[in-house]
Amino acid sequence: MMDWTDRHCRRYLRCFSPRALLYTEMVTAAAVVRGNRARLLGFSPVEQPVALQLGGSDPQQLAEAARYGQDVGYTEINLNCGCPSDRVSSGAFGACLMEQPAVVADCVAAMRAVVSVPVTVKMRIGVINRHRDKTIDARGAVKTFDEADFAALHAFTAAIVAAGCQGVIVHARKAILGGLSPADNRSVPPLRFDVAQRLRQCFAHIPFAVNGGICDVDTALQALQWCDSVMIGREAYHRPWLLAELQARCYPDDLVVAPQATQVLEQMTGYAAEQLQQGERLSSITRHMLGLLTHTAGARDWRRLLSEGARGRDTGVELLQQAAALL
């Protein structure tokens, strides 16, 4: 998730599950090729397993960025064809690419040619593009999914699989480009797990993950009856204990004891001390930790202390030591 799942967020989420595959926020291939790769691609080995999510539509740039990603240790390269934001669409990547299966296939093939780690694609079940046709009733069109829609979805998936895509992550909603905000695109289009399940039956030979509206263990386990994995975004961010709950249910033989909030805070205090010595600000870390006490007593005081207390440029780990009293 852009501006959310940075390296500090991933280090925090790793406290809750040793098994969950974590994803970077989307990084544009152009930025990786031309920018500060150490800053854009850097991560701690503790985060592993972690996948690099790229944005772009230029096969050569994506191949070069994917190679850099593999070189620094990412275990998967994922191409984002699902983000509906206007900022992303204007750059010719994200969900708008679902209208260009041949381009995406070329991108996948180019990345597969230079890396040995899996190359996967994050996608939607369809796109309604009001940038191209302002007369479209987006809110009406998003409620339907007919055979023509499925044919387009099948053709897109077939093209990228033929190009070498080694796994798909399907957000089971249509995306509306030019008619809804990114936030509305996560709620207004209805979830269609039935469409995702039908697509999974057509491509049963490749790893298949479903995304969208998975907010509890039971929903995740129901989805895992017909797909290989589930992707959870904002719910895991705001209530990271969900990852620990899934760890316990999906891997009971691991004998991993769910962490206590005090243990999570202890780990993050040590991590923050290291990062502060390298010039990082505490607020860059604590902003991801506001959900540690979600749905428990003291949650409001916890959020207030971390959000307000970390604003000072010189605030140190003593704030986290003070926060320990709230646990």
N, C-alpha and C positions, 0 to 999 in steps of 0.2 A: 504494500500500500504506500503510495507516494507520500513522502514527508512523515511517514509513520514508522515503517519497519527498517529503520537504520540500524547500524551495528550495535548501538546501545540498547535499543529495543530488543534485538535478537539475543543479546547477552542476557537480558532480563528474562525473556521467555524461555530460554534454555534451562533456567532454574526449575521449571515445572515439569519438563519431560525430556529424558535423554533420547527418545526415539523420534519425536516430531521432526519432519523435514521443514526447515525454516526457509523463507524466501526473502531476498532483498527487496527493497522498494525498487520500482522500475527505474532503470538507468538507461539513458539513450546511448545507442551505439556510437553516435558522433561524439558525445562527451567523453566516452571511454577512449576513443581513438585519439582525440585531440586534446583532452584535458588532463587533469591531475589524477592519474590512475591510482596512485597510492591512496589518495583520499576517497575516490569513488568506489574502489574495489576492496579496500582494506577491511579485514575482519579478524576476529580472534579465533584460534583453533577450537576454543571451547564452544563456539557456535555450531560446529559441525554436528550433523549434516546440514549444509546450507546450499541453496541454489541461487544462481544469479539470474534475475529477470531483466531482460533487455527490451528496449523499445527502438523501433526503426523499421525501415523498409528498403534499405540499400543492402543487397546481398554481400557486397565486398566489405562494407563497414561492419555489418553484423558478424561476418566471419572473423574479421580481425578482433573485434571486441570479444567474441566467444573464445578465441584462442587465448587472449589475455586472461579471461576469466578462468579457463582451465589451468593456465600456468600458475595462478595464485592459489588454486586449490578448491574452487567451487565444484560440487559433485554433480551439478546439473546446470544446463543452460536453458532458460525458458524465454520464449518470445511472446510478448504481450500483444494479443489481438482481441482484448476484451475491454480495455479502459475506454469509457465513453466521453471523457471530458473534452470540451472544445479546444483546450490548450493542446491536448494530445492529438486530436484529429487534425488540427491545422498543421501539425508536423508530419502528417501522412503516416501515422502509426497508431496503434491501439485498435479499437473496435472497427474503425473504418476499413481496416485491412480485410475484414471478412467479405467485403465486396470485391476483393482482388485475390482470389485463391491462387492464381498462377504466380503472382508476385510473392506471396507468402511461401509457396512451394519452392521458388527459387532461393528465398532466404534460408529456408530449412536445409535445402541441399547444400548451400554454400557453407553453412555452419557445420553440418555433418561431415563435410569433406576435410575439416581442419581440427576437429576435436574428437576425442574418444569417449567423453562422458555423454550421458543422454541429452538429446536436444528435444524439448517438449514445447507445446503451444498452449497458451491460456486463451480461451475464446468464449463467446456468447453463443446462444442458440440462434441468433439472428440479429439483424440491424435494420432500423428504420431511419433513413437519412433525410432529415428535413433541410439540411444544407443544400441538397440537390433539388428538392421539390418542397417548397414552402406550403403547398396546398394540402399536403398529407395531414390527415387527422391522426396525429401520433398517438394520442391517448386512446383512440378507438382501435387503431391498427395493432397496438401492442397487446390487446386482449385476445387476439386471434392467432392461431398457428395452424395453417392448412398444409395440404400436401405440397404445394409449391414452396412453402417455407422449408419443409423438411427436405425437399429435393435440393434446395440451395445449401442447406446445412450439410447434407450428405456429400454433395459435390466438393464443398470446401474441405471437409475432413478427409475425403478420399484423395484429394490433391496433395495435402500435406503429408499424409501417411505414405503415399507413393514416393514422395520426395525424401522420405527417411525419418519423419517425425516418430519419436520413440515414446510418446505419451501425450495425452490431451487432458486438459483441465477445463471442464465445461461449467461456466456460470449459467445456471438453468433459467436465465431470463433473456429476453430480447434487450437490445440497447437502443435508445433513441438518441440520435445525434442531432443537435440543434434544436431540441425541444424540451429537454429536461436537464436539470443539474445533475452532476455525478451522484449527489445524495438521493435525489428522486429516482435515478436510474437503478438504485439498489432496493427500491421499495414499490414504485408504481407499476413497473412491468410485473405481471404475475409470475410466480415460480412455476416452472413446468418440468418437474422431475420426470414426468412420464415421457417427455420428449428426449431428455438426456438418457433415460433408460432404453428407449428405442434405438437411439444412436449407438449406445454401448453394445447392444445386441448385433448391430451391423459391423462393429469393429472390435469384436471380442478378443482379437489377437494382440492388441496393444494395451498398455497400462491406461486406465481410465479413472479420472478423479472428477467428483462433482463438487460444485461450490454454490453457495447462495442459501441464506436462511437457515443455516445449521447452527443452532444456538444451545443445544443440550446434547447429552450423551445418547439418549434414546433416538433422537433424530439422526445422529451420526451413525449409530449402529444399524438402523433401518436401511440407510443408504448403502452401508457396507455389505448388505446382503446381495446387492446387484452390481456394485462398482468396486474398484480396487482400493480406493482411498478417498478421503474427503479433504477439502481445503476449507479452513475456517479463518476468517479475517477479523472483522471488528469485534466479534464476540470474544475471541481469544485475546484481543488487545485490551478490552475493557474488563474482561473477567478471565484472567489467565489460568485460574484454577481449573477451568474446563480442560486444559491440556493435561493436567495431572489426573483428572478423572478419567479421561480417555486412555491415558497411559495405563492406568490400573485395569481398565476393562478390556483393552485390546491386547495387552501383554502381561497377563497375570503370572506367567512363569518367570518373568524378569525379577520378581521379588524386590522391585524398586519401591521403597517406602516414600509415600507422598511427603513433600517437604512441609515444614512448618513455616509460617510467615516470618518467624524470627530467623530461621535459617536462610530464607530468601534475602532478607534485609542484611544479614551478615555477609552473604556473598556479594551483594551489590555495594555494600559499604567498602569492602576491599577493592572491588573493581573501580569504584568512583575515586578512591584514593590514588590508584594508578593513573587514571585518566586525568585527574587534576594536575598531577605532576607533569603531564605531557601538554598542559595548556588548555585542556577542555574545561568548559563551565559545568557546574553541577546541574544547572537547570536542563541541560541537554540530555542528562541521564534521568533525572527524577520525573521529568514530564511523562515518561513512559510507565511510571510506577504507581500512578494514581489509583489503579484498579486493584491493588493488593488486598484491600479490605472490602471490596465490593460486596454488598448485601450482608455485612457484618457490623456489629456495634463499633462505633468510632470511625466509620468510613468517611464521614463528612469532615471531621477534625483532621484526619489523615490527609485528605486531599487539600484542605486549606493550608496545612502546615507545609506540605511539599511544594505546592504551587506558588504560595506567597513567600515562603522562606527562602526558596532557591533563586529569587530574582536578583539578589545582589551579585555583582560580578565577582566578589571575593568570598562568597559563601563556600564553606568547606564541609567536610564529612561530618562535622559536629552536628549539622542539621539532621543527618540520618541517625546519629546516635540519640539525638533528642526525639526523633520519630519513634525510636524503639520503645519509648515509654507508652506509646499508644497501642502497642500490640498486646 
